[in-house]
Amino acid sequence: MKITDGIEMLSLEYQVSGQKIVLNPTLLWNEEAAILVDTGMPGALHNISDAIKSTGLSFGRLKNVILTHQDLDHIGNLPDLINESKGTIRVSAHKLDQPYIEGRLPLIKTDAKRMRKEFLASLPEQARALYYNPPVSKVDETIEDGEELPYCGGIRVIHTPGHTPGHLCLYVKQSKVLIARDALVCSEGTLRGPIEQTTLDMEMAYRSLDKLLDLEIDTIICYYGGVCSANAKDQLHNLIRAHANT
């Protein structure tokens, strides 16, 4: 789905426990390079490649992958993307999630050694194998809160911990687009707060949203639920205000 010139929201569909879920990585590009923000669950390399080509770009234009955090549904296709590029893609992430992405520490939420044996036994074999052997990739550079990346007219990095320690949002200044990842969820155009079941620290996650209030936002892209463009900034303000009053 085209958001604006140089920004495309990808939609990757999966069947999980008999239910369809849709994940929304984001592709950004200009004349020099293309950047993919998050990669979905494993097994979607061809879907990502086809989505890139559908914009008129070649896969070879993809120069950088930004991982907004360590979760399996964000890092899943990274090793395949790197292999497909013959190692030319550079990977960026926050330093607090770096050791998990690189496999030096087990993923916080899907560490098989910390899960109940009954739960693991109930999983399909493919999912169980993924928990025991998650994708691992080197992070080439760490990016920090307030940093401005020199792509697409400037992309501001916003550290929004809570969902994970190193969770990031990205703000595309030129287009006034906020890539919120799992800090926010969109449900049929309505903005909602982070999902409690998958957020490590809900209070910290809501405090992190305060960092977004000073941004000029026209559109918010959520990993779950896709695009929120109807009064997006007002919705964000109302959401934060409502939580503060609970």
Legacy VTK file of the C-alpha trace (Angstrom):
# vtk DataFile Version 3.0
C-alpha trace
ASCII
DATASET POLYDATA
POINTS 246 float
0.000 0.000 0.000
1.439 3.333 -1.060
1.537 5.842 1.806
3.226 8.650 -0.087
6.086 9.005 -2.582
8.936 6.834 -1.335
6.982 5.086 1.433
5.179 1.772 0.972
3.500 -0.320 3.657
3.957 -4.032 3.036
1.324 -6.557 4.149
2.570 -10.050 5.033
-0.151 -12.600 5.812
0.340 -15.609 8.091
-1.804 -18.351 9.585
-1.186 -18.671 13.331
-3.206 -21.225 15.301
-5.836 -21.205 12.574
-6.143 -17.424 12.494
-4.910 -14.992 9.868
-2.591 -12.248 11.062
-1.154 -9.454 8.934
2.194 -7.820 9.665
3.136 -4.485 8.138
6.844 -3.857 7.490
7.593 -0.525 5.824
9.695 0.155 2.734
11.295 3.589 2.260
13.358 4.687 -0.714
14.829 7.554 -2.679
17.241 7.792 -5.613
20.170 6.378 -3.636
18.790 3.418 -1.709
15.865 1.531 -0.245
15.395 0.735 3.446
13.189 -1.957 4.972
11.844 -1.404 8.476
11.353 -4.861 10.060
11.078 -8.153 8.197
8.093 -10.220 9.400
7.997 -13.859 10.470
10.325 -16.345 8.743
9.377 -17.738 5.352
8.323 -14.492 3.652
11.468 -13.667 1.658
9.722 -14.010 -1.701
6.745 -11.950 -0.540
9.111 -9.151 0.537
11.106 -9.383 -2.684
7.918 -9.267 -4.783
6.636 -6.277 -2.784
9.879 -4.395 -3.400
9.726 -5.152 -7.132
6.058 -4.062 -7.286
7.188 -0.507 -6.456
9.453 -0.523 -9.503
12.614 -1.077 -7.468
15.043 -3.942 -7.863
15.928 -6.056 -4.839
19.494 -4.823 -5.236
18.397 -1.311 -4.219
17.752 -2.575 -0.675
20.779 -1.362 1.287
19.635 -1.281 4.898
17.263 -3.064 7.266
16.227 -1.243 10.419
14.977 -3.543 13.164
12.744 -1.662 15.557
13.162 -4.392 18.163
14.091 -7.987 18.853
10.755 -9.830 18.562
10.526 -12.861 16.305
7.857 -11.334 14.069
10.225 -8.448 13.273
13.560 -10.246 12.795
12.240 -13.397 11.122
13.395 -12.927 7.514
16.591 -11.029 8.224
19.070 -13.911 7.617
17.353 -14.774 4.300
17.394 -11.136 3.195
21.103 -10.856 3.971
21.869 -14.093 2.124
19.809 -12.993 -0.879
21.770 -9.728 -1.010
25.051 -11.645 -0.737
25.832 -9.797 2.460
25.472 -6.260 1.149
22.540 -5.274 3.395
23.481 -3.426 6.589
21.441 -3.946 9.750
20.604 -1.232 12.286
18.968 -1.561 15.724
19.086 -0.075 19.222
21.957 -1.229 21.424
19.627 -2.558 24.142
18.112 -5.105 21.748
21.330 -5.804 19.836
22.554 -8.794 21.934
19.197 -10.549 21.485
19.144 -10.011 17.723
22.722 -11.298 17.464
21.927 -14.397 19.549
24.238 -13.515 22.432
21.171 -13.490 24.681
17.926 -15.453 24.168
14.940 -13.516 22.867
13.104 -12.215 25.932
9.575 -13.280 25.000
10.215 -16.497 23.096
13.018 -18.169 25.045
12.154 -21.867 24.848
14.129 -22.612 28.001
11.783 -20.381 30.025
8.546 -21.697 28.545
6.330 -24.372 30.027
7.000 -27.768 28.471
3.267 -28.310 28.025
2.996 -25.129 25.975
5.954 -26.024 23.773
4.585 -29.513 23.227
1.268 -28.026 22.048
2.947 -26.001 19.289
3.265 -27.193 15.693
6.697 -28.693 15.063
7.790 -25.801 12.828
6.901 -23.186 15.458
8.585 -25.178 18.211
11.777 -25.453 16.165
11.703 -21.681 15.633
11.536 -21.016 19.362
14.519 -23.273 19.980
16.486 -21.869 17.029
15.411 -18.279 16.300
16.968 -16.322 13.425
20.259 -14.669 14.326
22.043 -11.851 12.526
24.805 -9.371 13.180
23.829 -5.758 13.844
26.184 -3.561 11.810
25.347 -0.304 13.543
23.386 0.778 16.575
21.102 3.797 16.357
20.117 6.031 19.257
17.292 8.256 20.439
17.299 11.611 18.640
19.615 10.468 15.861
18.653 11.553 12.348
19.325 9.030 9.612
20.323 10.571 6.257
17.664 8.854 4.178
14.461 10.058 2.507
14.812 13.641 3.682
15.747 12.630 7.215
14.442 9.868 9.483
14.395 10.627 13.192
15.041 7.761 15.597
12.844 7.734 18.721
13.675 5.291 21.517
10.337 4.110 22.935
11.092 1.380 25.508
8.338 -0.641 27.117
7.384 -3.185 24.488
11.040 -4.244 24.629
14.048 -2.423 26.166
15.284 -1.218 22.771
12.007 -0.590 20.955
12.192 2.195 18.352
9.759 4.378 16.466
10.843 6.199 13.307
9.631 9.587 12.098
9.940 10.506 8.413
10.153 14.289 8.622
9.508 15.169 5.011
6.272 13.165 4.836
5.186 13.604 8.479
4.837 9.832 8.771
5.355 8.029 12.074
6.380 4.376 11.857
5.106 3.358 15.288
5.800 -0.389 15.153
4.417 -2.059 18.313
4.199 1.109 20.401
0.699 1.578 18.952
-1.947 -0.552 17.252
-4.500 0.492 14.634
-7.933 -1.140 14.587
-10.066 -0.186 11.577
-8.588 3.296 11.551
-8.762 3.781 15.324
-5.503 4.180 17.219
-5.035 2.024 20.311
-2.275 1.606 22.864
0.289 -1.199 23.003
-0.889 -4.792 23.395
-0.564 -5.689 27.060
0.069 -9.412 26.508
3.188 -8.744 24.442
4.475 -5.589 26.153
7.078 -6.061 28.879
6.325 -2.821 30.755
3.010 -1.138 29.968
3.613 1.963 32.074
6.982 2.566 30.454
5.437 1.977 27.025
2.810 4.667 27.665
5.418 7.079 29.056
7.407 6.553 25.867
4.442 7.787 23.814
4.950 11.256 25.304
8.026 11.566 23.086
5.737 11.571 20.045
3.547 14.478 21.083
5.758 17.237 19.673
5.933 15.684 16.215
3.900 16.958 13.279
2.130 13.752 12.311
-0.196 13.209 9.366
0.000 9.415 9.179
0.851 6.628 11.625
1.869 3.172 10.401
1.366 0.399 12.975
2.826 -3.087 12.613
-0.525 -4.529 13.609
-3.512 -2.886 11.963
-1.688 -0.820 9.370
-2.397 2.836 8.614
-4.068 5.413 10.826
-4.498 8.666 8.911
-7.778 10.159 10.113
-6.846 12.824 12.663
-3.838 10.714 13.612
-2.206 13.238 15.910
-5.475 14.052 17.673
-6.056 10.335 18.189
-2.590 10.019 19.704
-3.200 12.917 22.089
-6.582 11.507 23.129
-5.132 8.051 23.694
-2.376 9.358 25.964
-4.792 11.624 27.826
-7.269 8.773 28.372
-4.562 6.539 29.800
-3.346 9.281 32.132
-6.868 9.573 33.535
-7.255 5.855 34.302
LINES 1 247
246 0 1 2 3 4 5 6 7 8 9 10 11 12 13 14 15 16 17 18 19 20 21 22 23 24 25 26 27 28 29 30 31 32 33 34 35 36 37 38 39 40 41 42 43 44 45 46 47 48 49 50 51 52 53 54 55 56 57 58 59 60 61 62 63 64 65 66 67 68 69 70 71 72 73 74 75 76 77 78 79 80 81 82 83 84 85 86 87 88 89 90 91 92 93 94 95 96 97 98 99 100 101 102 103 104 105 106 107 108 109 110 111 112 113 114 115 116 117 118 119 120 121 122 123 124 125 126 127 128 129 130 131 132 133 134 135 136 137 138 139 140 141 142 143 144 145 146 147 148 149 150 151 152 153 154 155 156 157 158 159 160 161 162 163 164 165 166 167 168 169 170 171 172 173 174 175 176 177 178 179 180 181 182 183 184 185 186 187 188 189 190 191 192 193 194 195 196 197 198 199 200 201 202 203 204 205 206 207 208 209 210 211 212 213 214 215 216 217 218 219 220 221 222 223 224 225 226 227 228 229 230 231 232 233 234 235 236 237 238 239 240 241 242 243 244 245
